[in-house]
Amino acid sequence: FFLFFLFFCFFVFLFFCFFTFYRKMHCLFLIRVLHYTSISQKSDFDSDTFARELHAGRNLSAPVHTRFDATRTCRRMMS
């Protein structure tokens, strides 16, 4: 019984780790997609500015609803 409990705990821990990693990767993918859409809209836009704006919660080159949803989702995922 104890061995089964240990195995179950290990499985839950593994699943949790994978789930957290997947969420963070999804968030990075979201940031990258936003980055490329903003670059296509505005050619002189560099990634450092984008990262700073996203961290501050304002990606100014993306549409308003997109940048709000993306930053809110990323903040919720990363916390």
ZIHUWO-V725447 format. One record per residue. N is the residue number from 1. PHI is phi in radians with two decimals (none if undefined). OMEGA is omega in degrees with one decimal (999 if undefined). Layout:
N:PHI:OMEGA + N:PHI:OMEGA
This chain:
1:none:-179.3 + 2:-1.11:179.0 + 3:-1.12:177.9 + 4:-1.11:179.2 + 5:-1.11:178.3 + 6:-1.08:179.3 + 7:-1.10:179.8 + 8:-1.11:178.1 + 9:-1.07:179.1 + 10:-1.09:179.9 + 11:-1.13:178.4 + 12:-1.11:178.9 + 13:-1.08:178.7 + 14:-1.08:-179.9 + 15:-1.11:179.5 + 16:-1.11:178.4 + 17:-1.07:-179.2 + 18:-1.12:-178.5 + 19:-1.13:178.4 + 20:-1.11:179.7 + 21:-1.08:-179.5 + 22:-1.12:179.8 + 23:-1.12:179.9 + 24:-1.17:177.8 + 25:-1.13:178.6 + 26:-1.11:178.5 + 27:-1.14:177.8 + 28:-1.10:178.0 + 29:-1.13:177.9 + 30:-1.08:178.6 + 31:-1.09:-178.8 + 32:-1.14:178.1 + 33:-1.09:178.1 + 34:-1.07:179.4 + 35:-1.02:-176.8 + 36:-1.22:176.7 + 37:-1.17:179.8 + 38:-1.23:177.7 + 39:-1.18:179.6 + 40:-1.19:178.1 + 41:-1.35:-170.1 + 42:-2.47:-166.7 + 43:-1.25:-175.4 + 44:-1.60:-176.2 + 45:-1.69:-177.0 + 46:-1.82:-171.6 + 47:-1.23:179.2 + 48:-1.13:177.1 + 49:-1.07:180.0 + 50:-1.07:-179.2 + 51:-1.12:178.9 + 52:-1.12:-178.9 + 53:-1.16:-179.8 + 54:-1.17:178.2 + 55:-1.15:179.1 + 56:-1.38:177.4 + 57:1.55:178.4 + 58:-2.51:174.2 + 59:-1.61:-164.8 + 60:-1.33:-175.8 + 61:-1.58:178.5 + 62:-1.47:175.0 + 63:-1.04:-170.7 + 64:-1.03:-176.7 + 65:-1.17:179.7 + 66:-1.15:-175.7 + 67:-1.18:179.5 + 68:-1.18:-179.0 + 69:-1.09:-176.5 + 70:-1.17:-178.3 + 71:-1.19:179.8 + 72:-1.15:179.8 + 73:-1.12:-179.5 + 74:-1.15:177.9 + 75:-1.05:-178.6 + 76:-1.18:-179.0 + 77:-1.25:-175.0 + 78:-1.31:-178.2 + 79:-1.32:999
